[in-house]
Every structure is written in structure tokens, then in C-alpha cells.
């Protein structure tokens, strides 16, 4: 993890620092030339173009944070394979290090995008207003559940890409093209499986639910309590996403262990 963060940080942090400076400069310059459209019309056009460049740079940072570990994993199964896979490290540890690092950088990119996007919106809109209310325990519970779902989605997106790369690593030529094709095929297969599972539950699920005794669960769960309904639904979504992530992880590890071809 130390070397993983060190290697990727050399790419992400300088880009993020440059984008932050650009957004700060744009925000300050916008406030300095406000109400000068009649006297300095070209300055307004220049600032508008600069604001557009600032907004585009935020997307660049978000893309780099999201795909830096994808590149690292692709190289792990390619030109770095003989070195990295010769270390006394199990395949699951390689996957875990890349998933943790990729998740952290993705979260960093999302927070960075939100903070710098506020500066960009302020420079374009000429100021913004925000109001804050007291955070309750219910709000904290919902936001915590939402954060877990976001984590599961990020991990799933990374593992989805890793599985495509691991599948392409079985071949000696056109690995990049095969990785891209495998990515879309895996995504399509997942959508079909989700659709068939939803149809099965909707049409035949009642036959299996009817054999369970829900009296105990009903005593603990109040269907009229909106917070409980929301949290239970979010927890079910999180569990489902976690199971999908575990399947993607298992397939990726199996391909790295049994079917990897570094030739």
C-alpha cells in the first residue's frame, strides 16, 4: 500500500495541485473584474473561457483519480508482471492493495471535484448562498448507509475493470482491445443477470417467502417507521452490491492464479 500510494500520488497530487491553483486564480480574477463588461469586454470573455477551462480540468482530475489504479492493474498483468508477481505477495494482496488505493483516490477525486466545483460555480454565478441545518441522528444514519453504498459501487467498478484486464491477460496479443471488449461484455452479462433475477423474484419469489415465519421480524421492524424502511432498503442494496463485488473479486483472483499468461 505504501508504494502503491507513492507511485500513484506522484501522478495525482501534482495534477490536483495545478487544478486547485487554476480554480483559485479563476475565482479571484472573476471577483476582480466584476461589473467591467462595458469597459473591458475582452476581459469578460477571457474569464469565461478560463472558467470553462477550470471546469474541464476538474473532470480531468476526477478521471485521473478513477483510472490511475486501472492503469496500475493493467501494467501488473503486463510489463510489470514478472517483477511484481515474483514478490512474496499473494494475488489477493495485489488486488486488495489496488482496490484500497483506487477507492481512496476515487473518493479524493469526488471530494476535490465538489470543493473546486464550488469555486467554479462561485466564479461563474457571482456568489452563492448555502444554508445548514442541525444534523440529527437520522440524518447521520442515512448518510452513513449512503456512504457504504458508494464505497461498494466504487469497489465494484474497480473490480469490474480488473476482471476485464485479468481476462485479457490470458492472451498474448491485442490485450487492450480484448480488455475493452470484455469490460462491455461483463457489464452486459451483469445487467442481464440482474434483470432475470428481478423477474424471478417478482414472479416466483412469493413461493419462497411464504415458507418463512416473519412474526419475529415484524415485532422488531415497524413498516410504518419511514426511517427503518429506508435503512433496511439501503442495507439490502449494500448487501447485494457486496455479494456482486465478492463474485468479481473471486473471478479476478482465479484468473490471476490459474490462467495468467505473462508471455
N, C-alpha and C positions, 0 to 999 in steps of 0.2 A: 504493500500500500504506500509506503514511504516513497519508493522510487516511481511508482505509478503516478502519484500526485505531483512529484517533482518533474517528471517528464511532460505531463500534460499541462502543468502550471506554467511551464516556460512558453507555452503557446497561448493559453487562455488569458493569463493575467496581463501581459503587455497589450493585447488587443483590447481587453476590457478597460485598462487604464487609458489608452488612447481615445476610446469611445467616450469615456467619462469626461475627459478633458474637452473633447469636442462638444459634448452636450452642455457642459458648464459655460464654455465660451459662447455658444449659441444663445443660451439663456441670458447671459449678461449683455451681450451685444444687442439682443432684441429689446431689452429694457432701456438701453441707452439711446436707441434711435426711435423710440415710440413717438407717435404724433409728428413725424417728419416726412410723411408721404408726399407733401406738396413741395417741400424744399429739397428733399433728397429722394426722388422717386427710385433711382437706381439702387440706393442702399436698401430700400424695402424689398426689391426683387432679389438682391443678393442674400439678404437674411432669410427670405422664403426658401431659396434654394439650399441655403445652409441648414435650415430646419428640416428640409426633406432629406438631406444627406445624413443628418443626425438620426432621424427616424429609421432610415435604411441601415445605418450602422448598428442599431440595436438588434435588428434581425440577424445581422452578421454574427454578433456576439452570441445570440441565442442558438444559432445554427452551429457555431463552433463548439459551444458547450454541450450540445446534444450529440454531435457526431465525432468528437475528438476520441472518445473511447471506442467507437465503432472502427475507426481507423487503427487504433491500437490493437484491437482484437483481430482485425483482418491481417495485420502485419505479424501478429503472434502465430497465425496459421500459415504464414508465408515466409518472407525473407528473415524474420527473427525466430522462426520456429526451432531451428537447430540449436540456437543459443538458449532461448527461454525454456523450451521443453526439456532441455538437458539438466536444468537445475533440479535440486531435490525438492520439488514442489509438485503436488498432485494437480491434475486438471481442474478439479473443483475449486482449488485455491486460486488458480489463474482466473477462472470465471468469477469467483466471488470478489477478487480484487478489482476486476474490471467493472463489475456491476456496481459495487460500492462507489468507486471513483466516478463512474459515469452518472450515477444517481446524484451524487453531491454536486458535480459540475452542472448538471441539468437544473437542479434546484437553485444553484447560484445564478445561472443564466436567467431563470424566471424572476428571481428577486431583483437582479440587476436590470432586467427589462422593465419591471414595474417601476423601480425608483427613477431610472433615467427617462422612462416614458413620461413620468410626471413632470420632469424638467422640460421635455419637448412639448408636452401639452400646454405647459405654462407659457412657454415662449410663443407658441402659435396662438393660443387663446387669449393671451394678455392677462393671465391670472386665473386662479381657480379658488373655489371655496370648498371646504370639506368640514363635515361635522362628525363628531364622535359621541357615541352614547356609552353608557356604562355596560361593560361586558358581564354577562350573567353566566352562571354555571351551565345553563342550557346552551348558550352560545358556544362556550368552550368545548362542550361535548360534541356538538355538531361540527365545529371546525376541526377538532381532533380526528373525528371519523373521516372527514373530507380529506384531511392531510394523509391519512393512511391509504385512502383510495388513490390519491395522486401518486404516492410512493409506489403502490402496486402497479399503476399504469406505466410509470416511468421504467420500473424494473421489467415489466412485460415488453415494453417497446425495445429496450436494450436486448433482452433475451431473444426476441423475435428476430432482430438483426443478426445476433450472434449465431442463431441456429441456421440462418441462411448462409452465413460465412462458413460455418462448420460443414454444411452440406457441400458447398462448392470446393472445400478443401480436399475432397475425395478425388478431384480431377487435377490434371497437370496443366491444362491449358484453359484459357478463357474463364478464369475463376471469377473475375469481376462481373462479367456478363451473367454467369451462372448464379452468382450471389444475388444480383438484382432480380433475375427471373424467379429464383427460389423465394425471395422475400415476398413477392406478389402472390406466388402460388400458396405459400404458407398462410398469408393473410386471407386469401380467398377460401382456403380449406377451413380456417378458423371461423369465418363468417358462416359458411355452410353448416358447420357443426353446431354453432350457436343457434342458427335458425331451426335446425332439426330438433335440437334439444328443447327449444322453446315450444315448438309444435307438439312434441311428445308430452311435455308437461301439461300443456293446455288441453290436449285431447285425452290423455290416459293417466295423467298424474293423480286424479282423484281416486283411482282404484287403489293406489298405494298409500295415499294419505289416510284413507278411510280405516286402515288397519291399526293406526296409532291412536293412543289414548291421549287427547290433548287437555284433559281436565287439570293436570298439574300445571301445564304451561299456561292455561287460561287463568289459573289462580295467581300466577306471577306476572302475567302480561295483561295489561288493560288495553283493549283495542280502541278505547275512546281517548287514550292518552296520546296526543299527537307526537310528543317528543319520543315516546317509546316506539311508535310506529316508524318514525323517521330513522332513529338509531338502529332499529332492528333491520330495516331495509338496507341501510348503508353497510351494516355489518355483514349481511348476506352477500352484498356486492363485493365487499372486500374479501370474503372467504372464497368466492367464486374466482376472483382475479388471482388470488394467491394459488389456487389449485392450477389455474392455467399457467402461471409463472413457474410452478414446480414442474409441470409437464415439459415446458420449453427448456428449463434447466436440465432435466433428465435426458432429453433428446440431444441437447448440445454436448453434454458430458459424454454420452455414449458415442457420439460421432468423433469427439476428440480422442477418446480412449481406444476405440475399436476400429475406426475407419479413417483415421487421419493419414494423409499422404503428403509428405513434405518434398517429394521429388519435383 
